[in-house]
């Protein structure tokens, strides 16, 4: 079910405060995103694209920047996050320098590989068609409606540019969802279905979207370790409809006991429905006011008989 068709809304101010407070501990809990980043990077092995300017949208502490710098050594990296402490950590992430070619090299020499800024993903301070690749690893789960952000990513991409993203589907944390008491409000963060993400990509103007899904199961020694990772790396449940507590101590004890019954070989499972995808910004077929664009191919000059 699409988030836009429900009463599901996220408290963005609360999320920002939580991510800002967690910035110093974020890398310790960010295990899932690191594994997904590795898989996203592998997908790039099969995609021909040579970006000159890359935007890491929702960069967190910038852990993906070294990977992108290694793959695209000539590209400038721009990291953006809505939490200022996260962007500060990203700016300090070592990524080396980039050396421009030709006259610029003689004039400027080496330039910093990266920059970082604080920005809302739905209102980026970039000109239209100013980046070649938007990389977004697990930003979409922090949104109640992905469409405005996808539209903004499409706006800042050049024609021929690519969006590379990952998100989580509705079967994520199914064990936790099943164990918590049923009550009014959202007990576990709600995730958007892959098909609704695909519809939003097309509506945002992207072409040739390709997505796939796989289930990843992480295991924990203690249930509290899972909760710590969720609060630190994912901001916890920030739904405006979230209950402000379980139904007393008994409800919490019952939830823990139910989850403990899932323990196998000394470990507790936590399943995540991981969605990865990419899409392209194609040349527009109409102008902004709706008029059709007709492209003419010059006829080659005639040769003498």
Rosetta blueprint (number, residue, H / E / L):
1 X L
2 X L
3 X H
4 X H
5 X H
6 X L
7 X L
8 X L
9 X L
10 X E
11 X L
12 X H
13 X H
14 X H
15 X H
16 X H
17 X H
18 X H
19 X H
20 X H
21 X H
22 X H
23 X H
24 X H
25 X H
26 X H
27 X H
28 X H
29 X H
30 X L
31 X H
32 X H
33 X H
34 X H
35 X H
36 X H
37 X H
38 X H
39 X H
40 X H
41 X H
42 X H
43 X H
44 X H
45 X H
46 X H
47 X L
48 X L
49 X L
50 X L
51 X L
52 X L
53 X E
54 X E
55 X E
56 X E
57 X E
58 X L
59 X L
60 X L
61 X L
62 X L
63 X L
64 X L
65 X H
66 X H
67 X H
68 X H
69 X H
70 X H
71 X H
72 X L
73 X L
74 X L
75 X L
76 X E
77 X E
78 X E
79 X E
80 X E
81 X E
82 X L
83 X L
84 X H
85 X H
86 X H
87 X H
88 X H
89 X H
90 X H
91 X H
92 X L
93 X L
94 X L
95 X L
96 X L
97 X E
98 X E
99 X E
100 X L
101 X L
102 X H
103 X H
104 X H
105 X H
106 X H
107 X H
108 X H
109 X L
110 X E
111 X E
112 X E
113 X L
114 X E
115 X E
116 X E
117 X E
118 X E
119 X L
120 X L
121 X L
122 X L
123 X L
124 X L
125 X L
126 X L
127 X L
128 X L
129 X L
130 X L
131 X E
132 X E
133 X E
134 X E
135 X E
136 X E
137 X E
138 X L
139 X L
140 X H
141 X H
142 X H
143 X L
144 X L
145 X L
146 X L
147 X H
148 X H
149 X H
150 X H
151 X H
152 X H
153 X H
154 X H
155 X H
156 X H
157 X E
158 X E
159 X E
160 X E
161 X E
162 X E
163 X E
164 X E
165 X E
166 X E
167 X E
168 X E
169 X L
170 X L
171 X L
172 X L
173 X L
174 X H
175 X H
176 X H
177 X H
178 X H
179 X H
180 X L
181 X L
182 X L
183 X L
184 X L
185 X L
186 X L
187 X L
188 X L
189 X L
190 X L
191 X L
192 X L
193 X L
194 X H
195 X H
196 X H
197 X H
198 X H
199 X H
200 X H
201 X H
202 X H
203 X H
204 X L
205 X L
206 X L
207 X E
208 X E
209 X E
210 X E
211 X E
212 X E
213 X E
214 X E
215 X E
216 X E
217 X E
218 X E
219 X E
220 X E
221 X L
222 X L
223 X H
224 X H
225 X H
226 X H
227 X H
228 X H
229 X H
230 X H
231 X H
232 X H
233 X H
234 X H
235 X L
236 X L
237 X L
238 X L
239 X E
240 X L
241 X L
242 X L
243 X L
244 X L
245 X L
246 X L
247 X L
248 X H
249 X H
250 X H
251 X H
252 X H
253 X H
254 X H
255 X H
256 X H
257 X H
258 X H
259 X H
260 X H
261 X L
262 X L
263 X L
264 X E
265 X L
266 X L
267 X E
268 X E
269 X E
270 X E
271 X E
272 X E
273 X E
274 X E
275 X E
276 X E
277 X E
278 X E
279 X E
280 X E
281 X L
282 X L
283 X L
284 X L
285 X L
286 X E
287 X L
288 X L
289 X L
290 X L
291 X L
292 X E
293 X L
294 X L
295 X L
296 X L
297 X L
298 X L
299 X L
300 X L
301 X L
302 X L
303 X L
304 X L
305 X L
